[in-house]
Amino acid sequence: MSTPDLTMVSEADWNEARRRLPVIRRLAENRTRTRADVVAGAAELGFGATQIYAFLRAYLDDPRLTTLLPAGCGPPWGYSKLKAEVNAVIEEAIDAVYLTRQRLKIVDLVAEVHRQCVARGLAKPGRKAVTARVRKRPAREIVAKREGRKAATCKSSCNTPLTPSLTTSIGPVTGNAATGSPQAIASIITTPHVSVRLGNTKQSPLA
């Protein structure tokens, strides 16, 4: 990434960066920000939501005033290498395809981004670039859009990580381990996430 030549920055460009800073900083510090917050910030600054997301990504990578200088001053530090048009396609696809109750996979999102880019004559971004855009979105927003606001609220209030669980649920194990066969006892003991208490009691999975 090239550094802006600060000696060539006009007073008007500095003033524009200062105008953007409070809004972008507020969004960056809001860990529970939603798209509605971004849209409100966009309206406040007179930009579209896609541009605000671009400012936000750049500022999160490098939280300096120079990051928010107008593009004409040179590529700001931390600014995406992808063209603005490609960034816009990715953001639109995230909202239309990934952040839905259909809960499609990243591979489906990438396929849609590639399809849109080909249709518009744009270079196709890599999977890592698309995934990085998804990870920039607030976790609460992702869960709310994909699983429902009730799930997002529950996970937040219960201090549950706002990410899909990779563990497989295991049903209760019943029976008397003390009188079971060696194979049965071994099966119970080696089953992940299961607490075992030997005796005339039932075995049950962890809550």
C-alpha positions in Angstrom: 0.0 0.0 0.0 1.4 3.4 -0.9 1.4 6.2 1.6 -0.3 9.5 0.7 2.1 12.4 0.1 0.9 14.6 2.9 2.7 17.6 1.5 0.4 17.5 -1.4 -2.9 17.3 0.6 -5.0 20.4 0.3 -6.8 22.0 3.3 -10.1 21.1 1.7 -9.1 17.4 1.7 -8.0 17.5 5.3 -11.3 19.1 6.2 -13.1 16.3 4.4 -11.2 13.7 6.3 -12.0 15.4 9.6 -15.6 15.5 8.6 -15.7 11.8 8.0 -13.7 10.8 11.1 -16.3 11.2 13.9 -18.9 9.1 12.0 -16.5 6.3 10.9 -14.8 6.2 14.4 -18.3 5.9 16.0 -19.1 3.0 13.7 -15.8 1.3 14.2 -16.1 1.5 18.0 -19.7 0.1 17.9 -19.1 -3.6 18.2 -22.9 -4.3 17.8 -23.4 -2.1 14.8 -26.0 -3.1 12.3 -26.5 -2.2 8.6 -29.1 0.3 9.9 -26.3 2.1 11.8 -24.1 2.1 8.6 -27.0 3.5 6.6 -27.6 6.2 9.1 -23.9 7.1 9.0 -24.1 7.2 5.2 -27.0 9.6 5.3 -25.1 11.8 7.7 -22.0 12.0 5.5 -23.9 12.0 2.2 -22.5 8.7 0.9 -24.0 5.4 0.0 -23.8 2.5 2.5 -21.3 0.6 0.3 -18.8 3.6 0.5 -19.2 3.8 4.2 -18.3 0.1 4.5 -15.2 0.8 2.4 -14.2 3.7 4.8 -14.9 1.5 7.8 -12.8 -1.4 6.5 -9.9 1.0 5.8 -10.2 2.6 9.2 -10.4 -0.7 11.1 -7.2 -1.7 9.3 -5.4 1.6 10.1 -7.3 4.0 12.4 -5.7 7.3 11.3 -7.0 10.5 9.9 -5.0 9.9 6.7 -7.0 6.8 6.0 -10.1 8.9 5.4 -8.5 11.4 3.0 -10.3 11.6 -0.4 -9.1 9.0 -2.9 -7.6 11.8 -5.1 -4.8 12.2 -2.6 -3.5 8.8 -3.3 -4.5 5.3 -2.0 -5.1 5.7 1.7 -3.4 3.2 4.0 -5.4 0.0 4.5 -7.7 0.8 1.6 -8.9 -2.2 -0.4 -7.0 -3.1 -3.5 -10.2 -4.2 -5.2 -12.0 -1.7 -7.4 -14.9 0.1 -5.9 -17.2 -1.6 -8.4 -16.1 -5.1 -7.3 -16.4 -4.1 -3.6 -20.0 -2.9 -4.3 -20.8 -6.3 -5.9 -19.5 -8.2 -2.9 -21.4 -6.0 -0.4 -24.6 -6.3 -2.4 -24.2 -10.1 -2.7 -23.6 -10.5 1.0 -26.9 -8.7 1.8 -28.9 -10.5 -1.0 -27.4 -14.0 -0.8 -25.5 -14.6 2.4 -27.4 -12.7 5.1 -30.7 -14.5 4.6 -32.6 -17.2 6.4 -31.6 -19.6 3.7 -28.2 -19.6 5.3 -26.2 -20.4 2.2 -22.6 -21.2 2.4 -19.6 -19.0 1.6 -19.0 -21.0 -1.6 -22.5 -20.0 -2.8 -21.8 -16.4 -2.0 -18.5 -16.5 -4.0 -20.3 -18.1 -6.9 -22.9 -15.3 -6.9 -20.2 -12.7 -6.7 -18.3 -14.2 -9.6 -21.6 -14.5 -11.7 -22.3 -10.8 -11.1 -18.8 -9.7 -11.9 -18.8 -11.6 -15.2 -22.1 -10.1 -16.1 -20.7 -6.6 -15.4 -17.4 -7.2 -17.1 -15.4 -7.0 -13.8 -12.5 -9.0 -12.6 -13.6 -11.8 -10.2 -12.3 -11.5 -6.7 -10.8 -14.5 -4.8 -12.6 -16.4 -2.1 -10.4 -14.9 0.6 -11.4 -11.4 -0.5 -15.1 -12.3 -0.3 -14.7 -14.0 3.0 -12.8 -11.0 4.4 -15.8 -8.8 3.6 -18.1 -11.1 5.4 -15.9 -11.1 8.5 -16.0 -7.3 8.5 -19.7 -7.4 9.2 -20.8 -7.3 12.9 -21.3 -10.9 14.2 -24.6 -9.9 15.7 -25.9 -8.7 12.3 -24.8 -11.9 10.7 -26.6 -14.1 13.3 -29.7 -11.9 13.2 -30.0 -12.0 9.5 -29.3 -15.8 9.1 -30.9 -17.2 12.3 -33.3 -14.4 13.4 -33.0 -11.6 15.9 -34.3 -13.8 18.7 -31.3 -16.1 18.2 -28.9 -13.1 18.2 -30.4 -11.7 21.3 -30.3 -15.1 23.1 -26.7 -15.7 22.2 -25.7 -12.3 23.3 -27.5 -12.4 26.6 -26.3 -15.9 27.4 -22.7 -15.0 26.5 -22.8 -17.6 23.7 -20.3 -17.0 20.9 -22.1 -15.3 18.0 -20.8 -17.9 15.5 -22.3 -21.1 14.2 -21.4 -24.1 16.5 -19.2 -26.7 14.9 -19.9 -29.3 17.5 -22.5 -32.0 17.0 -25.2 -32.4 19.5 -25.2 -35.7 21.4 -28.3 -37.3 22.8 -28.5 -38.5 26.4 -26.8 -41.8 27.3 -28.9 -44.1 29.5 -28.2 -47.3 31.4 -26.1 -48.6 34.2 -22.4 -48.1 33.3 -21.3 -50.3 36.2 -23.1 -53.3 34.8 -22.7 -52.6 31.1 -20.3 -54.4 28.8 -16.7 -53.2 28.5 -17.4 -52.0 25.0 -20.4 -50.0 26.1 -18.4 -48.4 29.0 -15.6 -47.6 26.6 -18.0 -46.0 24.2 -19.5 -43.8 26.9 -16.1 -42.7 28.3 -14.7 -41.8 24.9 -17.7 -40.0 23.6 -16.8 -36.2 23.4 -18.8 -33.7 25.5 -20.3 -36.5 27.7 -19.9 -36.5 31.5 -19.8 -40.0 33.0 -20.7 -40.9 36.6 -20.4 -44.6 37.3 -23.0 -46.1 39.5 -26.8 -46.7 39.4 -27.4 -43.4 37.7 -28.0 -42.3 34.2 -25.3 -40.7 32.2 -26.2 -37.4 30.5 -24.5 -35.0 28.2 -23.2 -31.7 29.3 -25.7 -28.9 29.2 
